[in-house]
Amino acid sequence: MQGAQGEQGEQDVRLRLDVAYDGTDFAGWAAQPGQRTVQGELEEALVRVLRLPGPAAVTCAGRTDAGVHARGQVCHVDVPSASLAAASGRSTRSPEVALTTRLLGALPPDVRVRDVRVAPPSFDARFSALWRRYAYRVCADPAAEDPLRRHEVLQHHRRPLDLALMNAAAERLLGEHDFAAFCRRREGATTIRRLLELRWDRDPSGLLVCRVVADAFCHSMVRALVGALLRVGEGGRPVEWPGQVLAGRVRDSGVHVVPARGLTLEEVGYPPAEELAARAEQARRRRTPAP
């Protein structure tokens, strides 16, 4: 946290990093031994550019799976204030602008740091977030496939998709529920989430885009929700089926988790600076099912 003392009594500063990446060639966000990850690339670049004496611990708003992309990932990292100040070198640029430029030069082309700024002491990229917005893109017309977008779009050609049916099914899933039926369970982790928006639209290029907004997501939740709605849209299941699966609170073999490549983290929302600490404290509390 900003204001904390480093190993040698040096004051640290907390930075917010806005990051975009093509997840195609990554084994996900989280650092893993022997695997290429987004976190690993960012931490290595920060250590090299800032000449840090030890590792940089980067925390993100949402840990994306292998193959998932991001346009609006948000991270925080604590670095020595002197290291940040030195990022400007002999230039007249602010340390934050200079660090942004230098990170772009140190990172591979499938990871971009779009902005670096000093964050309030209470800012936590993960726990201060109010909501995350994802988009899942589907091409349902073989003639409309764009080979330049093949890594970010699911090609779905089995049957025509009915958007009205998918949206009718999606409405039944909104609100705070136990989404255990659409998640991969993790020991000790809750699967209760508040789904704020779930809607399909057709974009100007003809792609079907599912917009998904929630206060947080559990593992595979978005891809499982999309898979269930696609089954409804192609006529394989009735409109009521996703809601019934949700109510059952157990994984259903009929729910197909769609491939990662169609999924992109688009944006993360945060409260005003004076509300960051309270939001983080609230988010850390374990949620329990309503009686």
Residue pairs with C-beta under 8 A, 6 or more apart in sequence:
1 12
1 14
1 78
1 121
1 122
2 12
2 13
2 14
2 78
2 118
2 119
2 120
2 121
3 11
3 12
3 121
4 11
4 12
4 78
5 11
5 12
6 12
6 80
7 53
7 54
10 80
10 81
10 82
11 80
11 81
12 78
12 79
12 80
12 81
13 78
13 79
13 80
13 81
13 84
13 118
14 76
14 77
14 78
14 118
14 119
14 120
14 121
14 123
15 76
15 77
15 78
15 79
15 84
15 96
15 99
15 116
15 117
15 118
15 119
16 74
16 75
16 76
16 115
16 116
16 117
16 118
16 119
16 123
16 125
17 42
17 58
17 74
17 75
17 76
17 77
17 113
17 115
17 116
18 72
18 73
18 74
18 113
18 114
18 115
18 116
19 38
19 42
19 60
19 70
19 73
19 74
19 75
19 111
19 112
19 113
19 114
20 70
20 71
20 72
20 73
20 111
20 112
20 114
21 38
21 69
21 70
21 73
21 110
21 111
21 112
22 69
22 110
22 151
22 152
23 38
23 64
23 66
23 67
23 68
23 69
23 70
23 260
23 261
24 67
24 69
24 110
24 151
24 261
25 36
25 110
26 36
26 37
26 38
26 66
26 67
26 110
27 35
27 36
27 37
27 66
28 37
28 38
28 63
28 64
28 65
28 66
28 67
28 68
29 37
29 38
29 39
29 60
29 62
29 63
29 64
29 65
29 73
30 37
30 39
30 63
31 37
31 39
31 40
31 43
32 40
38 64
38 70
38 73
38 111
39 58
39 60
41 107
41 108
41 111
42 56
42 58
42 75
42 107
42 111
42 113
43 55
43 56
43 57
43 58
45 103
45 106
45 107
46 52
46 56
46 58
46 77
46 79
46 103
47 54
47 55
47 56
48 106
49 87
49 99
49 102
49 103
49 106
50 56
50 79
50 80
50 83
50 84
50 86
50 87
50 99
51 83
51 86
52 79
52 80
52 83
56 77
56 79
57 77
57 78
58 75
58 76
58 77
59 75
59 76
59 77
59 124
59 125
59 126
60 73
60 74
60 75
60 125
60 126
61 73
61 74
61 75
61 125
61 126
61 129
61 132
61 265
61 268
62 73
62 126
62 129
62 132
62 216
62 217
62 265
62 268
64 70
64 73
64 263
64 265
65 219
65 220
65 260
66 260
67 259
67 260
67 261
67 263
68 260
68 263
68 264
68 265
69 151
69 152
69 261
69 263
69 264
69 265
70 264
70 265
71 264
71 265
71 266
71 267
72 133
72 265
72 266
72 267
72 268
73 265
73 268
74 125
74 129
74 268
74 270
75 125
76 119
76 123
76 124
76 125
84 95
84 96
84 99
84 118
85 95
86 95
87 95
87 98
87 99
87 102
88 94
88 95
88 98
89 98
91 98
93 101
96 116
96 117
96 118
97 116
99 116
100 113
100 114
100 115
100 116
103 113
103 116
104 112
104 113
107 113
120 273
120 276
122 128
122 273
122 276
122 277
122 280
123 270
123 273
123 276
124 276
124 280
125 268
126 283
127 279
127 280
127 283
127 284
128 270
128 271
128 276
128 279
128 280
128 283
129 215
129 216
129 268
129 269
129 270
129 279
129 283
130 215
130 269
130 270
130 271
130 279
131 196
131 213
131 214
131 215
131 268
131 269
132 213
132 214
132 215
132 216
132 217
132 265
132 267
132 268
132 269
133 197
133 211
133 212
133 213
133 265
133 266
133 267
133 268
133 269
134 211
134 212
134 213
134 217
134 222
134 263
134 264
134 265
134 266
135 209
135 210
135 211
135 212
135 263
135 264
135 266
136 154
136 209
136 210
136 212
136 222
136 223
136 226
136 258
136 262
136 263
136 264
137 149
137 152
137 153
137 154
137 203
137 207
137 208
137 209
137 210
137 262
137 264
138 153
138 154
138 156
138 161
138 207
138 208
138 209
138 210
138 230
138 262
139 145
139 146
139 153
139 154
139 155
139 156
139 206
139 207
139 208
140 156
140 157
140 160
140 161
140 208
141 157
141 206
142 155
142 157
144 205
144 206
144 207
145 153
145 155
146 153
146 205
151 261
152 261
152 262
152 264
153 207
153 261
153 262
154 258
154 259
154 261
154 262
156 230
158 234
159 234
159 235
159 236
160 234
161 208
161 230
161 233
161 234
162 232
162 233
162 234
162 235
163 200
163 201
163 202
163 208
163 233
165 232
165 233
165 235
165 239
166 200
166 210
166 229
166 230
166 232
166 233
167 199
167 200
168 239
169 228
169 229
169 232
169 239
169 240
169 241
169 242
169 243
170 198
170 199
170 200
170 229
170 242
171 198
172 239
172 240
172 242
172 243
172 246
173 195
173 198
173 225
173 242
173 243
173 246
174 195
174 196
174 197
174 198
175 194
175 195
176 192
176 193
176 194
176 195
176 290
177 192
177 193
177 195
177 246
178 191
178 192
178 249
178 289
179 191
179 192
179 193
179 195
179 218
179 221
179 246
180 191
180 249
180 250
180 251
181 245
181 246
181 248
181 249
181 250
181 251
181 252
181 255
182 220
182 221
182 224
182 225
182 228
182 245
182 246
182 255
183 191
183 218
183 219
183 220
183 221
183 224
184 218
184 219
184 220
185 191
186 218
186 219
189 218
190 286
190 287
190 288
191 218
192 287
192 288
192 289
193 214
193 215
193 216
193 217
193 218
193 221
194 214
194 215
195 212
195 213
195 214
196 213
196 214
196 215
197 211
197 212
197 213
198 210
198 211
198 212
198 213
198 225
198 229
199 210
199 211
200 208
200 209
200 210
200 211
200 229
200 233
201 208
201 209
201 211
202 208
202 209
203 209
210 226
210 229
212 222
212 225
212 226
214 221
215 283
216 283
220 257
222 263
223 257
223 258
223 259
223 260
223 263
224 255
224 257
225 242
226 258
226 262
226 263
227 255
227 256
227 257
227 258
228 237
228 241
228 242
228 245
228 254
228 255
228 256
229 242
230 256
230 258
231 237
231 241
231 254
231 255
231 256
232 238
232 239
232 241
232 242
237 254
241 254
245 252
245 254
245 255
270 276
270 279
271 279
